[in-house]
Amino acid sequence: MKLGEAILDSHSVCEDGAGNLNRAAGACSVPTEPLTKPPRSLQAPQSRPSRQHTMKLWVVLCLALLWVQLQNGACQTPKRRKDVEENRIGPGGKRGKIKRPKDGVGKGQFLLTQVLDKGRFLRLSQTTTLTPGKNMELRCKGNSIGWSYPTYLDTFNDSRLSIKQSDKYSQLVLTSPSAADTGPYSCWVIVCDGIECERDHDRTYVSYIYFTDKDNLFVPSAIHFEIVYLRPDRPAVVPCPVTDPHAKVSLHREVPPEEITANGTQLTYDPTKGFVLQNPSPEHQGVFYCKAVTKGTPQISTKYQLLYVEVPSGAPFVSLAVSPESVRGGDNVNATCSVLGEPEEDVSFTWTYPGQSRRPVHIQTSWRLVNRGMGHTTRLSQSVMTVEDMETIDFGNYVCNAKNQYGETTVTIGIISK
């Protein structure tokens, strides 16, 4: 028997027919047969319970009810969800609050939206298809926002593009967009610590926007014949992106005429980039073009010259020579600094020479593509320094420094009087 039941059974209380309280075991039981009320004269005198006795009964009842509630957990007060979320116990028993991202935008949430007619907004997905000619307005939430967009708009310093920053969002407006404006549009939050600012990669959003034009299935390019360099250590891209993601695109060789089938492994197609060659080889050289088809007449892209590159990436390989080899006072001398490297790799030259602060010299820089045989193509970059009417101050060491995106190389050659 439980404690609560024992307390209630030992203090059973009920009223009798006269409205009096009885306190005896079984006093509240219901008789099975009707009882005959004895004459008043035979009834024993009844005494009302005292006030103190009644108070004790109420105390016992309250204690019993309290015990039952404690057993059921009714007295436990649930903690507010907000308190549970905001307060966390950290290392060392310290309590702290969760830091929420500024501007109410966290990782995985949408930052980039398009403004539609009548103040309606559309959250952009990873790819978006729009109609050319209709002004485009994009917004990115935050009080310090950075933008990126197709380089085509920067190359020509296009006045159709404008960006404005307000207290709550940044606005990008492109008026009269065309098929040439197809490409990735991205925005991100800029986080600053004093004077140092950086891009918040967790709060970045990008959407590739197609401005679909049935008359321009390929994204227009100012280059009508483009060179694509093939390297054995990296994939190569034949850049023929389209303005309609549903267009069917194929790759074709010009001579001999044939279609190169995309197999999904060695050759794949990405509508935002073009055809990707995973493992280029000399056999992939030649003139190629892309063909796109939707519902109308097939369209042809720009032509691409694919060249295989022999020289691997790295710091410049420099050679330095002087002519004539035998020099005397009054002679004219050419010092030639040469670099053999990748076809599209720019090289910059700097010179250090005797008499540098006393007399002028003539320096000419140039480059050209060289066919090394077996289909291998490299770029020859040269800087030629000409010193006319050599004097005593001109004899000594001539130093050439060549630099590319991977590093720099310095070579020295001495010129002495014969």
GUKE-357058 format. One record per atom (N, C-alpha, C): y, z, x. Coordinates in steps of 0.2 Angstrom, whole numbers, padded with zeros to 4 digits, always signed. Each point is the difference from the previous one (the first is absolute). Layout:
GUKE-357058
YZX ...
***
This chain:
GUKE-357058
-0006+0000+0004 +0006+0000-0004 +0006+0000+0004 +0005-0004-0002 +0006-0001+0004 +0005+0006-0001 +0005+0001+0004 +0004+0006+0000 +0004-0001-0007 +0003-0006-0001 +0004+0000-0006 -0004+0001-0007 -0007-0002+0000 -0004+0001-0006 -0001+0008+0000 -0001+0003+0005 -0002+0007+0000 +0006+0004-0003 +0006-0002+0002 +0006+0004-0002 +0001-0001-0008 -0001-0006-0002 +0001-0002-0007 -0006+0004-0004 -0006+0000+0002 -0005+0003-0004 +0000+0008+0000 +0003+0003+0005 +0001+0007+0000 +0006+0002-0004 +0004-0004-0002 +0006+0002-0004 +0001-0005-0006 -0005-0001-0004 +0000-0004-0005 +0004+0003-0006 +0005-0004-0003 +0005+0002-0004 +0000-0004-0006 +0000+0003-0006 +0001-0004-0007 +0002+0004-0005 +0002-0003-0006 +0003+0003-0005 -0006+0001-0005 +0000+0006-0004 -0004+0001-0006 +0003-0003-0006 -0003+0001-0005 +0003-0002-0007 +0006+0003-0002 +0001+0006+0003 +0006+0004-0002 +0006-0002+0005 -0001-0004+0005 +0005-0002+0005 +0000+0005+0005 -0005+0004+0001 +0000+0005+0006 -0004-0003+0006 +0002+0002+0006 -0003-0003+0006 -0006+0004+0002 -0006-0003+0001 -0006+0004+0002 -0001-0002+0007 -0003+0005+0004 -0001-0001+0007 -0007+0003+0001 -0005-0004-0001 -0007+0002+0001 -0004-0006+0001 -0005+0001+0004 -0005-0005+0001 -0003-0003-0006 +0001-0007-0001 -0002-0003-0006 +0004+0001-0006 +0006+0002+0001 +0005+0002-0006 +0002-0007-0003 +0000-0005+0004 +0003-0007-0003 -0006-0004-0003 -0006+0003+0000 -0005-0004-0003 +0001-0001-0007 -0003-0006-0003 +0001-0001-0007 -0006+0002-0004 +0000+0004-0005 -0006+0003-0004 -0003-0006-0004 -0006+0000+0000 -0004-0005-0004 +0000+0001-0007 +0001+0006-0003 +0000+0002-0007 +0007+0003-0001 +0002-0001-0006 +0007+0003-0002 -0001+0008-0001 +0005+0003+0003 +0000+0007+0000 +0003+0003-0006 -0003+0005-0003 +0004+0004-0005 +0004+0005+0002 +0007-0001-0002 +0005+0005+0003 -0001+0007-0004 -0001+0005+0004 -0001+0007-0003 +0006+0002-0003 -0001+0005-0004 +0006+0003-0004 +0005+0003+0006 +0006+0000-0002 +0005+0002+0004 -0001+0007+0002 -0003+0004-0004 -0001+0007+0001 -0005+0001+0005 -0005-0005+0001 -0005+0001+0005 +0002-0003+0007 +0005-0004+0000 +0002-0003+0006 +0003+0006+0005 -0002-0001+0006 +0002+0004+0006 +0007-0001+0001 +0004+0005+0002 +0007-0001+0001 +0001-0005+0007 +0004-0005+0000 +0001-0004+0005 +0007+0001+0004 -0001-0001+0006 +0006+0002+0005 +0002-0007+0003 +0006-0001+0000 +0003-0006+0003 +0000+0000+0008 -0002-0005+0003 +0000+0000+0007 +0007+0002+0003 +0000+0003+0006 +0007+0002+0002 +0003-0006+0004 +0006+0001+0001 +0004-0005+0003 -0002-0002+0007 -0002+0006+0004 -0002-0001+0006 -0006-0004+0001 -0005+0002-0005 -0006-0004+0000 +0000-0007-0001 +0005-0002-0005 +0001-0007-0001 +0003-0004+0006 +0004+0003+0004 +0003-0003+0006 -0005-0001+0005 -0005+0004+0000 -0006-0001+0005 -0004-0006-0002 -0001-0001-0007 -0004-0005-0002 +0004-0007+0002 +0006+0000-0001 +0004-0006+0002 +0000-0002+0007 +0000+0006+0004 +0000-0001+0008 -0007-0003+0002 -0005+0002-0004 -0007-0002+0002 +0000-0008-0002 +0002-0001-0006 +0000-0007-0002 +0004-0005+0005 +0006+0002+0002 +0004-0004+0004 -0004-0001+0007 -0003+0006+0003 -0003-0001+0006 -0006-0005+0000 -0004+0000-0006 -0005-0004-0001 +0002-0007+0000 +0005-0002-0004 +0003-0007+0000 +0002-0002+0006 +0004+0004+0004 +0002-0002+0007 -0006-0001+0004 -0005+0004+0000 -0006-0002+0004 -0003-0007-0001 -0001-0001-0007 -0002-0007-0002 +0004-0006+0003 +0007+0001+0000 +0004-0005+0002 +0000-0001+0007 -0001+0006+0004 -0001-0001+0007 -0006-0004+0002 -0006+0002-0004 -0006-0004+0001 +0001-0007-0001 +0003-0002-0005 +0001-0008-0001 +0006-0003+0004 +0003+0004+0004 +0005-0003+0004 +0007-0002-0003 +0001+0003-0006 +0006-0002-0004 +0006+0002+0003 +0000+0005+0004 +0006+0003+0003 +0002-0004+0007 -0004-0005+0002 +0002-0003+0006 +0005-0006-0002 +0006+0000+0004 +0005-0004-0002 -0001-0007+0005 +0000-0005-0003 -0001-0007+0004 +0006-0001+0004 -0001-0003+0006 +0006-0002+0004 +0002-0006-0002 +0007-0001+0000 +0003-0007-0002 -0002-0005+0005 -0002-0006-0002 -0002-0006+0004 +0005-0001+0006 +0006+0000-0002 +0006-0001+0004 +0000+0005+0006 -0002+0006-0001 +0000+0005+0005 -0006-0001+0005 -0006-0002-0003 -0006-0002+0004 +0002-0006+0004 +0003-0005-0002 +0002-0006+0004 +0005+0002+0005 +0005+0004-0001 +0006+0000+0004 -0002+0005+0006 -0004+0005-0001 -0001+0005+0004 -0007+0000+0004 +0000-0001+0006 -0006+0000+0004 +0000+0005+0005 -0006+0002+0002 -0001+0005+0005 -0001-0004+0007 +0004+0001+0005 -0001-0004+0006 -0003+0005+0005 +0000-0003+0006 -0003+0004+0006 +0004+0006+0001 -0004+0006+0001 +0003+0006+0001 +0002+0004-0006 -0002-0003-0006 +0001+0003-0006 +0007-0001-0003 +0004-0005+0003 +0006-0002-0002 +0000-0004-0006 +0005+0001-0005 +0000-0004-0006 +0006-0005+0000 -0002-0006-0001 +0005-0005+0000 +0000-0005-0005 +0005-0004-0001 +0000-0005-0005 -0002-0007+0002 -0003-0004-0004 -0002-0007+0002 +0007-0004+0001 +0000-0004+0005 +0006-0004+0001 -0001-0007-0003 +0004-0001-0005 +0000-0006-0004 +0004-0006+0003 -0002-0006+0000 +0004-0005+0003 +0007-0001-0003 +0005-0002+0004 +0007+0000-0003 +0000-0006-0005 +0005+0000-0004 +0001-0006-0005 -0005+0000-0005 -0005+0005+0000 -0005+0000-0005 -0005-0006+0001 -0001-0003+0006 -0004-0005+0001 -0005+0002+0005 -0007+0000-0001 -0005+0001+0004 -0004-0006+0002 -0005+0002+0005 -0004-0005+0002 -0004-0003-0006 -0001-0007+0000 -0004-0003-0005 +0004-0001-0007 +0006+0002+0000 +0004-0001-0006 +0004-0007+0001 +0002-0002-0006 +0004-0007+0001 +0007+0001+0002 +0003-0003+0005 +0007+0000+0002 +0003-0006-0003 -0003-0006+0000 +0003-0007-0001 -0001-0002-0007 +0006-0001-0003 +0000-0003-0007 +0004-0006-0001 -0001-0004-0005 +0004-0006-0001 +0004+0002-0007 +0006-0002+0000 +0005+0001-0006 -0001-0006-0004 -0002+0002-0006 -0001-0006-0005 +0006+0000-0005 +0000-0004-0005 +0006-0001-0004 +0000+0007-0004 +0007+0001-0003 +0001+0006-0004 -0002+0006+0003 +0001+0001+0007 -0002+0007+0003 -0007+0002+0000 -0005-0005-0001 -0007+0002+0001 -0002-0001+0007 -0005+0004+0002 -0002+0000+0007 -0008-0002+0000 -0002-0003+0006 -0007-0002+0001 -0002+0003+0007 -0005+0004+0000 -0003+0002+0006 -0004-0006+0003 +0002-0002+0006 -0003-0006+0003 -0007+0002+0003 -0005-0004+0000 -0006+0001+0003 +0000-0003+0007 -0006-0001+0003 +0000-0003+0007 +0002-0007+0000 -0002-0004-0006 +0003-0006+0000 +0003-0001-0007 +0006-0004+0000 +0004-0002-0006 +0001-0007+0000 +0000-0003-0006 +0002-0007-0001 +0006-0001-0004 +0005-0003+0002 +0006+0000-0003 +0002-0008-0001 +0005-0001-0004 +0002-0007-0001 +0006-0001+0004 +0000-0006+0004 +0006-0001+0004 +0006-0002-0004 +0006+0001+0002 +0007-0001-0003 +0002+0006-0004 -0004+0005-0002 +0003+0006-0003 +0001+0005+0005 +0006+0003+0000 +0002+0005+0004 -0005+0006+0000 -0001+0002+0006 -0005+0006+0001 +0004+0006+0002 -0001+0006-0003 +0002+0006+0002 -0005+0005+0001 -0001+0003+0006 -0005+0005+0002 +0004+0007+0001 -0003+0005-0002 +0002+0007+0002 -0005+0004+0003 +0003+0004+0005 -0005+0005+0003 +0003+0007+0000 -0003+0005-0002 +0002+0006-0002 +0001+0004+0007 +0006+0003+0001 +0002+0004+0006 +0007-0001+0002 +0003+0005+0003 +0007-0001+0002 +0001-0003+0007 -0006-0001+0003 +0001-0003+0007 -0007-0005+0001 +0001-0006-0002 -0005-0005+0000 +0001-0006+0005 -0006-0002+0003 +0000-0006+0004 -0004-0006-0004 +0002-0006+0002 -0003-0006-0003 -0003-0005+0005 -0005-0003-0002 -0002-0006+0003 -0002-0006-0005 +0001-0006+0002 -0001-0006-0004 -0001-0006+0004 -0002-0005-0002 -0002-0006+0004 +0005-0002+0005 -0002-0001+0006 +0005-0002+0006 +0004-0006-0002 -0002-0004-0004 +0003-0006-0002 +0007+0002-0003 +0001+0005-0003 +0007+0002-0003 +0004+0003+0006 -0003+0003+0005 +0004+0002+0006 +0002-0006+0004 -0004-0005+0001 +0001-0005+0005 +0006-0004-0002 +0001-0001-0006 +0006-0004-0002 +0005+0004-0003 +0000+0007+0001 +0005+0004-0002 +0002-0001-0007 -0005+0000-0005 +0001-0002-0006 +0005+0004-0004 +0005-0002-0003 +0005+0004-0004 -0003+0001-0007 -0005-0003-0002 -0003+0002-0007 -0003+0007+0000 -0002+0003+0006 -0003+0006+0000 +0006+0006+0002 -0001+0005-0004 +0005+0006+0000 -0004+0006-0001 +0002+0005+0004 -0003+0007+0000 +0005+0005-0001 -0001+0005-0005 +0005+0005-0001 -0004+0007-0001 +0003+0005+0003 -0003+0006+0000 +0005+0005-0005 -0004+0004-0004 +0004+0005-0004 -0003+0006+0001 +0002+0005-0004 -0002+0007+0001 -0008+0001-0001 -0002-0004-0005 -0007+0001-0002 -0005-0005+0001 +0003-0006+0002 -0005-0006+0001 +0004-0005+0004 -0004-0005+0003 +0003-0006+0004 -0002-0006-0004 +0004-0005+0000 +0000-0006-0004 +0000-0006+0004 -0005-0004-0001 +0000-0007+0003 +0000-0005-0005 +0005-0005+0001 +0001-0005-0005 -0001-0007+0003 -0004-0004-0002 +0000-0007+0002 +0001-0005-0005 +0006-0003+0001 +0002-0005-0006 -0003-0007+0002 -0002-0003-0006 -0003-0007+0000 -0006-0001+0005 -0005+0005+0000 -0006-0001+0004 -0003-0007-0001 -0003-0002+0006 -0004-0006+0000 -0007+0001+0003 -0004-0005+0000 -0007+0000+0003 +0000+0003+0007 +0006-0002+0004 +0000+0002+0007 +0001+0007+0001 +0002+0004-0005 +0001+0007+0000 -0006+0004-0001 -0006-0003-0001 -0006+0003-0001 -0002+0004+0006 -0003+0006-0001 -0001+0004+0006 -0001+0007-0002 -0001+0005+0006 +0000+0007-0002 +0007+0003+0000 +0001+0004-0005 +0006+0004-0001 -0002+0008+0000 +0003+0003+0005 -0002+0007+0001 +0006+0005+0000 -0001+0006-0002 +0005+0005+0001 -0003+0007+0002 +0004+0004+0003 -0003+0007+0002 +0006+0005+0001 -0002+0006+0000 +0005+0006+0001 +0001+0001+0007 +0006+0000+0002 +0002+0002+0006 +0002+0007+0001 -0004+0004+0005 +0001+0007+0001 +0004+0001+0006 +0005+0004+0000 +0004+0001+0006 -0001+0008+0002 +0000+0001+0006 +0001+0007+0003 +0006-0001+0005 +0006+0002-0002 +0006+0000+0004 +0002-0008+0000 +0000-0002+0006 +0002-0007+0001 -0006-0005+0000 -0006+0003+0001 -0006-0004+0001 -0003-0001-0007 -0001-0006-0002 -0003-0002-0006 -0006-0005+0001 -0005+0001-0005 -0006-0004+0001 -0003-0002-0007 -0004-0004+0000 -0003-0003-0007 -0006+0005-0002 +0000+0002-0006 -0005+0004-0003 -0005-0004-0003 -0006-0001+0004 -0005-0004-0001 -0004+0002-0007 +0000+0007-0001 -0003+0002-0006 +0004-0002-0007 +0006-0002+0001 +0004-0002-0006 +0003-0007+0001 -0005-0004+0001 +0001-0007+0001 -0003-0004-0005 +0003-0006-0003 -0003-0004-0005 +0001-0007+0001 -0005-0004-0001 +0001-0008+0002 -0003-0004-0006 +0003-0005-0002 -0003-0005-0005 +0002-0007+0003 -0006-0004+0000 +0001-0007+0002 +0002-0004-0006 +0006-0003+0000 +0002-0003-0006 +0000-0007+0001 -0004-0004-0005 +0000-0007-0001 +0005-0003-0004 +0004-0004+0002 +0004-0004-0004 -0003-0007-0002 -0004+0000-0005 -0004-0006-0001 +0004-0006-0002 -0001-0005+0004 +0003-0006-0002 -0005-0006+0000 -0001-0003-0005 -0005-0006-0001 +0001-0006+0005 +0007+0000+0002 +0001-0006+0004 +0000+0002+0008 -0001+0007+0001 +0000+0002+0007 -0006+0005+0000 -0006-0002+0000 -0006+0004+0001 +0000+0004+0006 +0002-0003+0006 +0000+0003+0006 +0008+0003+0001 +0000+0006+0003 +0006+0003+0002 +0004-0005+0004 +0006-0002-0002 +0004-0005+0005 +0001+0003+0006 +0000-0005+0005 +0002+0002+0007 +0004-0005+0003 +0005+0003+0005 +0005-0005+0003 -0004-0004+0006 -0006+0002+0002 -0003-0003+0005 -0005-0005-0003 +0000-0006+0002 -0004-0005-0003 -0006-0002+0004 +0000+0003+0006 -0006-0001+0005 -0001+0006+0004 -0004+0005-0001 -0001+0006+0003 -0006+0001+0005 +0001+0003+0005 -0005+0001+0005 -0003+0007-0001 -0007+0000+0000 -0004+0006-0001 -0004+0001+0006 +0001+0006+0004 -0004+0001+0006 -0006+0004-0001 -0006-0003+0002 -0006+0003-0001 -0002+0004+0007 -0002+0006-0001 -0002+0005+0005 -0007+0002-0001 -0004+0001+0005 -0007+0002-0001 +0000+0008-0002 +0005+0004+0002 -0001+0007-0001 +0004+0002-0007 +0002-0004-0004 +0003+0002-0006 +0000-0006-0006 +0000+0002-0006 +0000-0005-0005 +0006-0004+0000 +0000-0006-0003 +0006-0005+0000 +0001-0001-0008 +0006-0001-0002 +0002-0002-0007 +0003-0006+0000 -0003-0005-0005 +0004-0006-0002 +0004+0002-0006 +0007+0001+0002 +0004+0003-0005 +0002-0005-0006 -0004+0000-0005 +0002-0004-0006 -0001+0004-0007 +0004+0006+0000 +0000+0004-0006 +0003-0004-0006 -0002+0002-0006 +0001-0004-0006 +0005+0005-0005 +0003-0004-0005 +0004+0004-0005 -0003+0001-0006 -0007-0002-0001 -0004+0001-0005 -0006+0003+0002 -0002+0007-0001 -0006+0003+0002 -0006-0003-0002 +0000-0004-0006 -0005-0003-0003 -0002-0007+0002 +0004-0003+0005 -0001-0007+0002 -0006+0000+0005 -0004-0005-0001 -0005-0002+0005 +0002-0003+0006 -0002+0003+0006 +0003-0003+0006 -0006-0001+0005 +0001-0006+0003 -0005-0002+0005 +0003-0002+0007 -0004+0000+0005 +0003-0002+0007 -0003-0006+0002 +0004-0005+0003 -0003-0006+0002 +0003-0002+0007 -0005-0003+0003 +0002-0003+0007 +0002-0007-0001 +0005-0002+0004 +0003-0007-0001 -0004-0005+0004 -0002+0001+0006 -0005-0004+0004 -0005+0003+0003 -0006-0001-0001 -0003-0005-0006 +0001+0004-0006 +0002-0004-0006 +0001+0003-0006 -0006+0004-0003 +0001+0006-0001 -0005+0004-0003 +0002+0007-0003 -0003+0003-0005 +0002+0006-0002 -0004+0006+0003 +0004+0005+0002 -0003+0006+0003 -0001+0005-0005 -0007+0001-0002 -0001+0005-0005 +0000+0007+0002 +0004+0004-0004 +0000+0007+0001 -0006+0003-0002 -0003+0004+0005 -0007+0003-0002 +0001+0008-0001 +0006+0002+0000 +0001+0007-0001 -0002+0005+0006 -0002-0003+0005 -0001+0004+0006 +0004-0003+0006 -0002-0005+0003 +0004-0003+0005 +0006-0003-0002 +0000-0003-0006 +0007-0003-0002 +0001+0003-0007 +0005+0003-0001 +0002+0003-0007 +0007-0002-0002 +0002+0001-0006 +0006-0002-0003 +0004+0006-0003 +0006+0001+0002 +0004+0005-0004 +0006-0003-0002 +0001+0000-0007 +0006-0004-0003 +0007+0003+0003 +0000+0006+0003 +0006+0002+0002 +0001-0002+0008 -0005-0002+0003 +0001-0002+0007 -0002-0007+0001 -0006-0002-0002 -0003-0007+0002 -0007+0001+0002 -0003-0005+0004 -0007+0000+0002 +0000+0004+0006 -0005+0004+0001 -0001+0005+0006 -0006-0002+0003 +0000-0002+0007 -0005-0001+0004 -0002+0006+0004 -0006+0003-0001 -0001+0006+0003 -0002+0000+0007 -0003-0006+0002 -0002-0001+0007 +0002-0007+0002 +0006-0001+0002 +0002-0007+0002 -0004-0002+0007 -0001-0006+0000 -0003-0004+0006 +0004-0006+0001 -0002-0004+0006 +0003-0006+0001 -0002-0005-0005 -0005+0001-0004 -0002-0005-0005 +0004+0000-0006 +0004+0005-0001 +0005+0000-0005 +0007-0003+0001 +0000-0003+0006 +0007-0003+0001 +0001-0007-0004 +0006-0002-0001 +0001-0006-0003 +0006+0001-0005 +0001-0005-0004 +0006+0000-0005 -0004+0001-0007 +0003+0005-0003 -0003+0003-0007 +0006+0000-0005 -0002+0000-0006 +0004+0001-0006 -0004+0004-0006 +0004+0003-0004 -0003+0003-0006 +0001-0004-0006 -0004+0000-0005 +0001-0003-0007 -0001+0005-0005 +0005+0000-0005 -0001+0004-0006 +0000-0003-0006 -0004+0002-0005 -0001-0003-0006 +0001+0006-0006 +0003-0002-0005 +0000+0005-0006 -0002-0005-0006 +0005-0002-0004 -0002-0004-0006 +0003-0007+0001 +0004-0001+0005 +0003-0007+0001 -0002-0003+0006 +0004-0004+0003 -0001-0004+0006 -0001+0004+0006 -0005-0001+0004 -0001+0004+0006 +0006+0000+0005 +0002+0005+0003 +0006+0000+0005 -0003+0002+0007 +0004-0003+0005 -0002+0000+0007 +0005+0005+0003 -0002+0004+0005 +0004+0005+0004 +0003-0004+0006 +0004+0004+0004 +0002-0002+0006 -0006-0001+0005 +0001-0004+0005 -0006-0001+0004 +0001+0005+0006 -0006+0001+0003 -0001+0006+0005 -0004-0003+0006 +0003+0001+0006 -0003-0002+0006 -0003+0006+0003 -0007+0000+0000 -0004+0006+0002 -0001-0001+0008 +0002+0004+0004 -0001+0000+0007 -0004+0006+0003 -0004-0001+0004 -0004+0005+0003 +0003+0003+0006 +0001+0007+0001 +0004+0003+0005 -0005+0002+0006 +0002-0001+0006 -0005+0001+0005 +0002+0007+0003 +0006+0002+0001 +0003+0006+0004 +0000+0006-0005 -0004+0005+0002 +0000+0006-0005 +0007+0004+0001 +0001+0004-0005 +0006+0004-0001 +0001+0005+0006 +0006+0001+0003 +0001+0005+0005 +0007-0001+0003 +0001+0004+0005 +0006-0001+0004 +0000-0007+0003 +0006-0003+0002 +0001-0006+0002 -0004-0001+0007 -0003-0006+0001 -0002-0002+0007 +0005-0004+0003 +0003+0002+0005 +0006-0003+0003 -0001-0003+0007 +0002-0006+0001 +0000-0003+0007 +0008-0001+0002 +0001+0000+0006 +0007-0001+0003 +0000-0004+0006 +0003-0006+0000 +0000-0005+0005 +0008-0002+0002 +0001-0002+0006 +0006-0002+0002 +0000-0007+0003 +0004-0004-0001 +0001-0007+0002 +0007-0002+0002 +0001-0003+0006 -0005-0002+0005 -0003+0007+0004 -0006-0001+0003 -0003+0006+0003 +0004+0002+0006 +0003-0005+0004 +0004+0001+0006 +0008+0000-0002 +0003+0005+0001 +0007+0000-0003 +0005+0002+0006 +0005-0004+0000 +0006+0002+0005 +0006+0001-0003 +0005+0002+0003 +0007+0001-0003 +0003-0007-0002 +0003+0000-0006 +0002-0006-0003 -0004-0003-0005 -0007+0002+0000 -0005-0003-0004 +0001+0002-0007 -0003-0004-0005 -0001+0002-0007 -0007+0003-0001 -0001+0005-0003 -0006+0003-0001 -0002+0002-0007 -0006-0002-0002 -0002+0002-0007 -0006+0005+0000 +0001+0006-0003 -0005+0005-0001 -0003-0001-0007 -0007-0001-0001 -0003-0001-0006 -0005+0005-0002 +0002+0004-0005 -0005+0005-0003 -0003-0002-0006 -0007-0001+0000 -0004-0003-0005 -0005+0005-0003 -0001+0000-0007 -0005+0004-0003 -0004-0004-0005 -0006+0001+0001 -0005-0004-0005 -0003+0005-0005 +0001-0001-0006 -0001+0005-0005 -0002-0003-0007 +0000+0004-0005 -0002-0003-0007 +0005-0005-0002 -0002-0004-0004 +0005-0006-0002 +0006+0003-0004 +0000+0005-0004 +0005+0002-0004 +0004+0006+0003 -0002+0002+0006 +0002+0006+0003 +0007-0001+0004 +0005+0003-0002 +0007+0000+0003 -0001+0004+0007 +0004-0003+0005 +0000+0004+0006 +0007+0000+0002 +0003+0006+0002 +0007+0000+0003 +0000+0001+0007 +0004-0002+0004 +0001+0000+0007 +0006+0004+0002 +0000+0004+0006 +0006+0002+0003 -0001+0000+0008 +0005-0001+0003 +0000-0002+0007 +0004+0006+0004 -0002+0001+0006 +0004+0004+0005 -0001-0004+0007 +0006-0001+0003 +0001-0004+0006 +0005+0002+0004 +0000-0002+0007 +0006+0002+0004 +0006-0003-0002 +0006+0003+0002 +0006-0003-0002 +0001+0000-0008 -0003+0004-0004 +0000-0001-0007 +0007+0002-0002 +0003+0004+0003 +0007+0002-0002 +0006-0004+0003 -0002-0005+0004 +0005-0003+0004 +0001-0008-0002 -0006-0003-0002 +0001-0007-0002 -0004-0002-0006 +0002-0005-0004 -0004-0002-0006 -0006-0004+0002 -0005+0000-0004 -0006-0004+0000 -0001-0004-0006 -0004-0005+0000 -0002-0003-0007 -0007+0002-0002 -0001+0002-0006 -0007+0002-0002 -0002-0004-0006 -0005-0003-0001 -0003-0004-0005 -0007+0002-0002 -0001+0002-0007 -0006+0002-0003 -0003-0005-0005 -0006-0001+0001 -0003-0005-0005 -0008+0002-0001 -0003-0004-0005 -0007+0001-0001 -0003-0006-0003 -0006-0001+0001 -0004-0006-0003 -0007+0002-0001 -0004-0004-0005 -0007+0001-0001 -0004-0004+0005 -0005+0003+0003 -0004-0004+0005 -0007+0000-0003 -0003-0006+0000 -0007-0001-0002 -0004+0001+0006 -0004+0005+0000 -0004+0002+0006 -0007-0004+0000 -0001-0004-0004 -0007-0003-0001 -0005+0004-0004 -0005-0004-0003 -0005+0004-0004 +0003+0003-0006 +0006-0003-0002 +0003+0002-0006 +0004+0007+0001 +0001+0002+0006 +0004+0006+0001 +0007-0001+0001 +0004+0004-0003 +0008-0001+0001 +0003+0006+0002 +0004+0000+0004 +0004+0006+0003 +0008-0002+0000 +0004+0005+0001 +0007-0001+0000 +0003+0001+0007 +0003-0005+0003 +0003+0001+0007 +0008+0002-0001 +0001+0006+0002 +0008+0002-0001 +0002+0001+0007 +0006-0003+0002 +0003+0000+0006 +0007+0002+0000 +0002+0003+0006 +0007+0001+0001 +0002-0002+0007 +0005-0005+0001 +0001-0003+0006 +0007+0003+0002 +0001+0003+0006 +0006+0002+0003 +0002-0005+0005 +0006-0003+0000 +0003-0005+0005 +0005+0004+0004 +0000+0000+0006 +0005+0002+0005 +0002-0006+0004 +0007-0001-0001 +0003-0006+0004 +0003+0002+0006 +0000-0004+0005 +0003+0001+0007 -0001+0007+0002 -0007+0001+0002 -0002+0007+0003 +0005+0002+0005 +0001+0007+0000 +0004+0003+0005 -0004+0006+0003 +0003+0003+0005 -0004+0006+0003 -0001+0005-0005 +0004+0002-0005 -0001+0005-0005 -0005-0002-0005 -0003-0006+0000 -0004-0002-0005 -0008+0001+0002 -0001+0001+0007 -0006+0001+0002 -0003+0007-0001 -0006+0001-0002 -0003+0006-0001 -0005+0000-0006 -0002+0005-0003 -0005+0000-0006 +0003-0002-0006 -0004-0004-0004 +0002-0002-0007 -0006+0003-0004 +0002+0003-0005 -0004+0004-0005 +0000-0003-0007 -0005-0001-0003 -0001-0003-0006 -0004+0005-0005 +0003+0002-0005 -0003+0004-0005 -0001-0003-0007 -0007-0001-0002 -0001-0003-0006 -0003+0005-0005 +0002-0001-0006 -0002+0005-0005 -0002-0003-0007 -0005+0002-0003 -0002-0002-0007 -0002+0006-0004 -0002+0000-0006 -0001+0005-0004 -0006+0005+0002 -0004-0002+0005 -0005+0004+0002 +0002+0004+0007 +0005-0002+0003 +0001+0003+0007 +0005-0004+0004 +0000+0001+0006 +0005-0003+0005 -0004-0001+0007 +0002-0005+0004 -0002-0001+0006 +0005-0002+0005 +0000+0003+0006 +0006-0001+0005 -0003-0003+0006 +0002-0006+0003 -0002-0003+0006 +0006-0001+0004 -0001+0000+0007 +0005-0001+0005 -0002-0005+0005 +0005-0004+0002 -0001-0005+0005 +0006+0000+0005 -0001+0000+0007 +0005+0000+0005 +0003-0007+0002 +0006-0001+0001 +0003-0006+0002 +0003+0002+0007 -0002-0003+0005 +0003+0001+0007 +0002-0007+0003 +0005+0001+0004 +0003-0006+0003 -0005-0003+0006 -0001-0006+0000 -0004-0004+0005 +0004-0002+0006 
***
